[in-house]
Amino acid sequence: MEEISKLPLPDAFLEFLQENGLDPSIYAAIDSTPRYIRLKAGNGAQLEEIEAEIKCKLERVVWMQGFFSLPPDFKIANSNAYKQGKIYGIDAASGAAVSALDISIGDHVLDLCAAPGAKLCMILDILGDSGSVTGVDIARHRLAACRTLLQKYALGDRCRLFVADGTTFSLVPQRFHVDTGSCILEEKVDTFREWTSRRPWKERKRAAKARESVASGLIANSEHPDLIYYGQHSGVIGLSRNELYQSVCDSEVSSSGYDKVLVDAECTHDGSVRHIQKFENWGWTTLQRRVLDAERTDNLTSLQLKLLTNGFRLLKVGGSLVYSTCSLTAAQNEDVVDQFLKQNASAGITSCFQFMLIVAWQLMLLLLKDKNLVKSISGVKYGNTSSDLAELQEIDAAKDWPCRSGRIPKTLRFDPSTSKTSGLFVAKFTKLAI
Ligand SMILES: C[S@@+](CC[C@H](N)C(=O)[O-])C[C@H]1O[C@@H](n2cnc3c(N)ncnc32)[C@H](O)[C@@H]1O
């Protein structure tokens, strides 16, 4: 108990922990939790040079490639290696969420809650000169910070960033376009310019006006997602506005949706010990307002389920989705997974008869579509069709990670006291064809 009092947690937070069966002692262990950095790809040879510059030994994290630990109180922000974009500050557990995606060269990846962008940068670093990444976040200022990161680490070439609500975002990757090489770029390079800040004045004014209307609640979701950044090879250049914002039906999503989707959902952040510690300076009342408010917590779990559902909808058949949060509560993790599986699980098809019904329904929709009787098969609208069958997947890489199984088999939990990382929950799904 003496340990716990090192961080004077407010009563409301202690109650929140008690209600959720969480042990407050993790917040006293901050002094022994290392800092983590990841080396940007291609900088491995400069390890000794970086160590000399920061005057500190970088301890390799044996279970997460490219990651190193530093003493808990070490500040990387002032180092040249950080300023020059050779190292990132990112917790090793966050690295695990990205590793769980098992990204292959050429993958088209959707990061549905992307800002401020540590995981997005890692994804781009893994992809290198291949595939594409679409980053989405509802908070414009946070996504702008993400754009700054892309520039700093020179990783934006295959990335596009949209300010949008991840629960309704509906664009698939520009698969074919990305890979068509430079001839289209040369022909139609003026269709979209590289930076939207260079968009024509009238267009920017129209977008700002639409944003104001949304903010004042007059209209909602009437505008397209706002594209605030795209790189040369993200598939955007050469497209007309209509082509970029073209929606597709579910049957197309199954083949041209994203190969991998990360839903690193908004949460109460209670597993991020360093984040909670910051409220000592920001004021505990801020914690109460931002984190513990009961209504917000209820809304959060519903938001998490919607984000997971929509991310899964945009996944192609055979692709993988990782759902992660830095909360340790079951309500935001296993309970969300449970609900999602109830709505989408293949195990839900309990009988041959049900299976036949679903197949018949799909065939009927295809037939109607063929005869132009329906324009899209519930395509871009929020909500699932019976073809969205989810299955929890084993995370193969996790056998060496310092984590344990969650309440649901195949889900994982990083507990700060044993993992020596930030707290994290990870679940991985695949989309099955029927
Ligand atoms: C845990 S943070 C994501 C951290 C990020 N993945 C990273 O590695 O830096 C959650 C993010 O979800 C965003 N968010 C909240 N509601 C959202 C929504 N409805 N659609 C999209 N993003 C949302 C927040 O703005 C916040 O940036």
The ligand as a Gaussian input file, in Angstrom:
#p B3LYP/6-31G(d) Opt

LIG

0 1
 C       -5.695000       4.906000     -28.761000
 S       -5.744000       6.263000     -29.848000
 C       -4.959000       5.603000     -31.284000
 C       -3.449000       5.569000     -31.179000
 C       -2.789000       5.305000     -32.507000
 N       -3.211000       4.049000     -33.081000
 C       -1.276000       5.309000     -32.393000
 O       -0.646000       4.254000     -32.440000
 O       -0.701000       6.388000     -32.267000
 C       -7.406000       6.303000     -30.333000
 C       -7.729000       7.298000     -31.447000
 O       -9.079000       7.067000     -31.855000
 C       -9.584000       8.297000     -32.326000
 N      -11.048000       8.192000     -32.430000
 C      -11.984000       8.343000     -31.479000
 N      -13.220000       8.175000     -31.992000
 C      -13.050000       7.863000     -33.305000
 C      -13.944000       7.583000     -34.377000
 N      -15.256000       7.546000     -34.201000
 N      -13.419000       7.343000     -35.590000
 C      -12.079000       7.380000     -35.785000
 N      -11.190000       7.647000     -34.808000
 C      -11.668000       7.885000     -33.590000
 C       -9.064000       9.302000     -31.336000
 O       -9.070000      10.594000     -31.895000
 C       -7.654000       8.765000     -31.062000
 O       -6.713000       9.425000     -31.870000

